[in-house]
Amino acid sequence: MKLLILLALFTFFNKINAIQINCDFSRSDPWTEVGVIYYCAMTNNVFEMTPENSEVTQINGMHYNFKTNKEVLGFWAEAVNMLYFPKNLNVHFENLIAVGFENTGMSEVHKEDLQPFGEKLTFFRLSGTNLQIIEKDLFIYNPNLRTVVLQRNKIRQIDPFVFDNLHHLKYLSLKSNYCIDPSHNTWERVAEDIALMKTICSTEHYQCEDLLKENNYLRSKILMLEKQLEEINETEID
């Protein structure tokens, strides 16, 4: 009898701690830079998530005809409560190439979170969150990223070389963060945003000098930006 009670309690608490995601499967297009793909749009809040309990144990939702989790290429969570990066997404959706979070309350993301997606990941978005620090080697396991959107967060610090291994990066947005002036919102070219990030958001400003020695292309871009900033400052003084 006691064994049955313990088993029932164990099952009950496991059910409470289980992280389930409800999907609205769709082929519409929130992925401007990726194109139309089959993806899961998360529709439920996850209030029970903690750093120790963030593994997704179940996916719910009605697939299109002849579609399965294997055909899901994108995961999108918007305006839902998800304070921590969900683990095991890759177990349920093994072919993800695009992952996005918008206004979820998330405050941190680590390279270990992105590691399971590996080289398949080409699109990553984390916007409208409480994220403050972009740590070193965040994208070390995702060298084929083409789009990274980190706008409208609360970023105060970015490792100065976090994007250096992303040789396929075509679009990067860091606008509307604490360390990026609002007037720079239209500067969305990759080289320009990286240059701006390295001079304003890095932990050590002198590390920008190392960049100038290592990358001639970015050096020319940085020099161009410095000239533009000087002209802006002169105009403001006048």
C-alpha positions, -999 to +999 in steps of 0.1 A: +000+000+000+028+024+009+045+016-023+014+025-043+011+058-024+047+067-030+044+058-067+012+079-070+030+109-053+060+105-076+038+105-106+019+135-093+050+156-087+065+146-120+034+157-138+035+191-119+072+196-129+067+185-165+073+212-190+048+209-218+046+231-248+014+236-268+021+243-305+001+260-332+018+245-362+019+268-391+036+276-424+031+314-423+062+336-421+076+352-389+110+344-403+116+373-427+152+363-433+145+325-435+114+324-457+083+302-453+090+272-431+069+247-411+072+257-375+058+255-340+043+287-325+042+282-288+008+292-273+009+285-236+026+301-206+051+281-186+051+294-151+067+263-134+100+266-153+131+271-131+169+268-140+168+232-126+135+224-143+135+236-178+135+204-198+106+201-223+090+167-217+060+169-241+049+187-272+011+191-279-006+202-310-023+192-342+001+188-372-008+195-408-017+165-428+014+143-435+035+164-412+054+152-381+078+168-356+106+158-380+093+184-405+093+212-380+121+236-389+113+265-366+103+272-330+087+306-321+076+318-286+060+352-284+042+370-255+043+339-234+059+334-200+092+315-204+119+328-181+145+302-190+157+287-222+138+255-228+160+224-229+154+193-251+137+212-279+161+194-302+149+161-289+113+168-300+123+189-331+155+174-344+157+195-376+154+230-362+171+257-382+154+287-367+146+296-330+130+328-318+118+343-286+099+376-284+087+392-251+090+361-230+107+375-199+139+355-205+169+370-188+198+347-198+210+325-226+242+304-227+262+285-253+250+252-237+215+262-246+223+266-282+247+237-285+221+211-292+211+229-325+246+228-337+255+237-373+219+234-385+209+267-368+208+296-392+184+320-375+183+331-338+162+358-323+159+369-287+140+402-284+120+422-259+135+403-229+155+411-198+187+398-213+217+419-201+248+400-209+259+384-242+286+360-230+318+348-246+314+320-272+276+322-271+274+311-307+305+288-308+285+258-317+264+275-343+289+287-370+263+287-398+241+314-383+230+339-409+206+360-389+210+371-352+184+395-338+191+408-302+171+440-303+149+456-276+166+438-247+185+453-218+219+445-230+247+463-211+276+440-220+286+420-250+318+400-253+338+418-280+345+387-301+312+369-297+304+371-335+339+365-348+332+328-357+300+336-376+315+339-411+281+334-428+264+362-408+243+384-431+220+402-407+226+414-372+204+437-351+214+451-317+192+482-318+173+495-288+195+482-261+211+501-232+245+500-248+233+511-283+222+547-288+186+549-302+199+571-330+217+541-344+185+521-350+189+523-387+225+510-387+217+474-394+245+463-416+265+436-400+299+453-400+284+485-387+266+469-358+296+448-348+319+479-349+294+498-328+291+469-303+329+466-300+334+502-291+303+508-269+293+474-253+326+456-248+340+450-213+373+465-223+374+493-249+411+486-257+401+453-271+388+472-301+424+479-310+430+441-313+401+439-338+417+466-359+449+446-363+431+413-371+404+423-395+411+447-423+375+447-435+361+457-402+389+481-397+378+501-427+342+500-415+352+512-380+372+540-394+343+551-415+320+550-385+344+570-364+345+597-391+306+597-392+304+600-355+329+629-355+309+647-381+277+641-360+294+655-329+307+685-348+273+692-361+258+690-326+284+713-312+278+739-340 
